[in-house]
Amino acid sequence: MDLFIILAAALVIGLALGLFGSGGSILTVPVLLYLMQLPQAEAVASALGIVAIISFVALLPYLYRRQLPWAVLAQVALPGVMGTMLGSWLSEFVAAGVQLSLLALLMILSAANMWRQRVWQFPLQNGWPLWLAGGSLGVLTGLVGVGGGFLIVPMLLAVTQLTMSSAIAASLMLVMLQSVAGFFSHGWLLAQRGVTLELSIILMIGGVGAVGSLVALAISSTLPQQLLRRMFAVFVVALAIFILLQPWLKR
């Protein structure tokens, strides 16, 4: 029964990443912590490996269809990584309660924007405006300590002319890059302490999640853009509630 629940959870993780390009780490870490009883550090590192596998597989159809916006990614990815490092440093000086409140506010604003008939748009020219937007997003991601997929998609829709599909593809690429980097860095740190990650768990959940992501992509191709955006909005609000409940769930 436990294995069935774990595999079902892996399928849900894949569906979320495939449909929305976000939510992977937020969903995966609790599964590893509470269902598989992994220690915190191992759960975080393993979750990054799982999300890397799922996001890579989910990205393949977009690459095949040439829907990945390389020009936008080139201007957002690097400043985003640098911003994340700055945000992580700033988080040391911000109370956890303030971080949670900021995260909830950002998620609600993102959801409200995605629910609208037409998203708020503030088109930016290529060059330093997009770099600044990417860096700002990275700072927010590092500050609140949560993967930025649920912020990447609304931001790209707001400041560029990308379609929902291209924004999700860009989010998957950024999530994959961040997850791969995080997995190897966390894995190396754990190895220094003599801790070995269970690769069988990572491959099992990642594999099932990858199947779920491909199913999600097949579903999303049949959905109207507005419906997909509104599903994204509901998903983000649900994640916000889940995150805000974490302090009580851990008691």
C-alpha positions as CSV (number, residue, x, y, z in Angstrom):
1,M,0.0,0.0,0.0
2,D,2.8,2.4,0.9
3,L,4.5,1.7,-2.4
4,F,1.3,2.4,-4.3
5,I,0.9,5.7,-2.5
6,I,4.5,6.7,-3.2
7,L,4.1,5.8,-6.9
8,A,0.8,7.7,-7.1
9,A,2.6,10.7,-5.5
10,A,5.4,10.4,-8.1
11,L,2.8,10.5,-10.9
12,V,1.2,13.6,-9.4
13,I,4.6,15.3,-9.2
14,G,5.2,14.5,-12.9
15,L,1.7,15.7,-13.9
16,A,2.4,19.0,-12.1
17,L,5.7,19.6,-13.7
18,G,4.5,18.6,-17.1
19,L,1.3,20.8,-16.9
20,F,2.7,23.8,-15.2
21,G,6.5,23.7,-15.3
22,S,6.6,24.1,-11.5
23,G,5.9,22.6,-8.2
24,G,8.3,19.8,-8.4
25,S,10.5,20.3,-5.3
26,I,7.6,21.6,-3.2
27,L,5.7,18.3,-3.8
28,T,8.7,15.9,-3.8
29,V,10.4,16.8,-0.6
30,P,7.3,16.0,1.6
31,V,6.9,12.7,-0.2
32,L,10.4,11.7,0.7
33,L,10.2,13.1,4.2
34,Y,6.8,11.8,5.3
35,L,6.2,8.8,3.1
36,M,9.7,7.4,2.8
37,Q,11.0,8.7,6.1
38,L,14.3,10.0,4.6
39,P,16.4,12.5,6.7
40,Q,15.9,16.2,5.8
41,A,19.3,16.6,4.0
42,E,18.9,13.4,2.0
43,A,15.3,14.2,1.1
44,V,16.3,17.6,-0.3
45,A,19.2,16.2,-2.3
46,S,17.1,13.3,-3.6
47,A,14.2,15.6,-4.5
48,L,16.6,17.7,-6.7
49,G,17.7,14.6,-8.6
50,I,14.1,13.4,-9.1
51,V,13.0,16.9,-10.3
52,A,16.0,17.0,-12.7
53,I,14.9,13.7,-14.3
54,I,11.3,14.6,-14.6
55,S,11.9,18.1,-15.9
56,F,14.5,16.8,-18.5
57,V,12.0,14.2,-19.9
58,A,9.2,16.8,-19.9
59,L,11.4,19.2,-21.8
60,L,12.1,16.8,-24.7
61,P,8.9,17.3,-26.6
62,Y,9.4,21.1,-26.4
63,L,12.9,20.7,-27.8
64,Y,11.6,18.4,-30.6
65,R,8.9,21.0,-31.5
66,R,11.4,23.8,-31.2
67,Q,9.2,25.7,-28.6
68,L,12.1,26.5,-26.3
69,P,12.7,30.3,-26.3
70,W,16.5,30.2,-26.3
71,A,16.9,34.0,-26.8
72,V,14.9,34.8,-23.7
73,L,16.5,32.0,-21.6
74,A,20.0,33.4,-22.5
75,Q,19.1,36.7,-20.9
76,V,17.2,35.3,-17.9
77,A,19.2,32.2,-16.8
78,L,22.5,33.7,-15.7
79,P,21.2,36.8,-13.8
80,G,18.6,34.4,-12.3
81,V,21.3,32.2,-10.9
82,M,23.3,35.2,-9.6
83,G,20.1,36.7,-8.1
84,T,19.3,33.4,-6.3
85,M,22.8,33.4,-4.7
86,L,22.2,37.0,-3.5
87,G,18.7,36.1,-2.3
88,S,20.0,33.1,-0.3
89,W,22.5,35.4,1.4
90,L,19.8,38.0,2.2
91,S,17.5,35.3,3.7
92,E,19.9,34.9,6.6
93,F,18.8,38.4,7.8
94,V,15.0,37.9,7.2
95,A,12.8,36.2,9.8
96,A,11.1,32.9,8.6
97,G,7.7,34.4,9.2
98,V,8.4,37.3,7.0
99,Q,9.7,34.9,4.3
100,L,6.6,32.8,4.4
101,S,4.3,35.9,4.3
102,L,6.3,37.3,1.3
103,L,6.1,33.9,-0.5
104,A,2.3,33.6,0.1
105,L,1.8,37.2,-1.2
106,L,3.9,36.5,-4.4
107,M,2.0,33.3,-5.0
108,I,-1.4,34.9,-4.6
109,L,-0.4,37.8,-6.9
110,S,0.8,35.2,-9.5
111,A,-2.4,33.2,-9.2
112,A,-4.5,36.3,-9.6
113,N,-2.6,37.4,-12.7
114,M,-2.9,33.9,-14.3
115,W,-6.7,33.8,-13.6
116,R,-7.4,37.0,-15.5
117,Q,-8.9,37.0,-18.9
118,R,-5.7,38.6,-20.1
119,V,-2.6,38.6,-18.0
120,W,-1.0,41.9,-16.9
121,Q,1.7,42.7,-19.4
122,F,4.6,45.0,-19.1
123,P,6.7,44.1,-22.2
124,L,10.4,44.6,-21.8
125,Q,13.0,45.1,-24.5
126,N,15.7,42.6,-24.9
127,G,18.9,43.4,-23.1
128,W,19.4,44.8,-19.6
129,P,15.6,45.0,-18.8
130,L,15.2,41.3,-19.1
131,W,18.5,40.7,-17.3
132,L,17.1,42.8,-14.4
133,A,13.8,40.9,-14.4
134,G,15.7,37.6,-14.3
135,G,17.9,38.8,-11.5
136,S,15.0,40.1,-9.5
137,L,13.2,36.8,-9.9
138,G,16.4,35.0,-8.7
139,V,16.6,37.2,-5.6
140,L,13.0,36.4,-4.7
141,T,13.6,32.7,-5.3
142,G,16.7,32.7,-3.1
143,L,15.0,34.8,-0.4
144,V,11.9,32.7,0.1
145,G,13.8,29.4,-0.4
146,V,11.4,27.8,-2.8
147,G,11.9,26.8,-6.5
148,G,10.8,29.6,-8.8
149,G,8.8,27.7,-11.3
150,F,5.5,29.2,-10.1
151,L,7.0,32.7,-10.5
152,I,9.0,32.1,-13.7
153,V,5.9,31.3,-15.8
154,P,3.8,34.4,-14.8
155,M,6.9,36.6,-15.1
156,L,7.7,35.5,-18.6
157,L,4.1,35.9,-19.7
158,A,4.0,39.4,-18.2
159,V,7.3,40.8,-19.6
160,T,7.6,38.9,-22.9
161,Q,5.3,37.9,-25.8
162,L,5.8,34.2,-25.1
163,T,2.8,31.8,-25.2
164,M,1.9,29.7,-22.2
165,S,3.6,26.6,-23.8
166,S,6.9,28.5,-24.4
167,A,6.8,29.9,-20.9
168,I,6.4,26.5,-19.4
169,A,9.2,25.1,-21.6
170,A,11.5,27.9,-20.3
171,S,10.5,27.2,-16.7
172,L,11.3,23.5,-17.2
173,M,14.7,24.3,-18.6
174,L,15.5,26.6,-15.7
175,V,14.2,24.2,-13.1
176,M,16.2,21.4,-14.7
177,L,19.5,23.4,-14.6
178,Q,18.9,24.5,-11.0
179,S,18.0,20.9,-10.0
180,V,21.1,19.3,-11.6
181,A,23.4,21.9,-10.1
182,G,21.7,21.5,-6.7
183,F,21.7,17.7,-6.8
184,F,25.5,17.4,-7.5
185,S,26.4,20.1,-4.9
186,H,24.2,18.6,-2.2
187,G,25.4,15.1,-3.1
188,W,29.0,16.1,-2.9
189,L,28.4,17.7,0.6
190,L,26.7,14.6,1.8
191,A,29.4,12.4,0.4
192,Q,32.0,14.3,2.5
193,R,30.0,13.2,5.6
194,G,29.9,9.6,4.4
195,V,26.2,9.7,3.3
196,T,25.3,7.9,0.1
197,L,22.0,8.8,-1.7
198,E,19.7,5.9,-2.6
199,L,19.8,6.1,-6.4
200,S,17.2,3.4,-6.7
201,I,14.7,5.7,-5.0
202,I,15.6,8.6,-7.2
203,L,15.3,6.6,-10.4
204,M,12.1,4.9,-9.4
205,I,10.2,8.1,-8.4
206,G,11.9,10.1,-11.2
207,G,10.9,7.4,-13.8
208,V,7.3,7.3,-12.7
209,G,7.2,11.1,-12.6
210,A,8.6,11.3,-16.1
211,V,5.8,9.2,-17.4
212,G,3.3,11.5,-15.6
213,S,5.0,14.5,-17.2
214,L,4.5,13.1,-20.7
215,V,0.9,12.3,-19.9
216,A,0.5,15.9,-18.7
217,L,2.0,17.2,-21.9
218,A,-0.4,15.2,-24.0
219,I,-3.3,16.6,-22.0
220,S,-2.1,20.2,-22.0
221,S,-1.8,20.2,-25.8
222,T,-5.6,19.8,-26.0
223,L,-6.5,22.5,-23.4
224,P,-7.2,26.1,-24.3
225,Q,-4.5,28.5,-23.1
226,Q,-6.9,30.4,-20.7
227,L,-8.1,27.2,-19.1
228,L,-4.5,26.0,-18.6
229,R,-3.6,29.4,-17.0
230,R,-6.6,29.1,-14.6
231,M,-5.6,25.6,-13.7
232,F,-2.1,27.0,-13.0
233,A,-3.7,29.7,-10.7
234,V,-5.6,27.1,-8.7
235,F,-2.5,24.9,-8.4
236,V,-0.4,27.9,-7.1
237,V,-3.0,28.8,-4.5
238,A,-3.1,25.2,-3.3
239,L,0.7,25.2,-3.0
240,A,0.6,28.5,-1.1
241,I,-1.8,27.0,1.4
242,F,0.3,23.9,1.8
243,I,3.5,26.0,2.4
244,L,1.8,28.1,5.0
245,L,0.6,25.0,6.8
246,Q,4.1,23.5,7.0
247,P,5.0,24.9,10.5
248,W,1.9,23.2,11.9
249,L,2.3,20.0,9.9
250,K,5.8,19.6,11.4
251,R,4.5,19.7,15.0
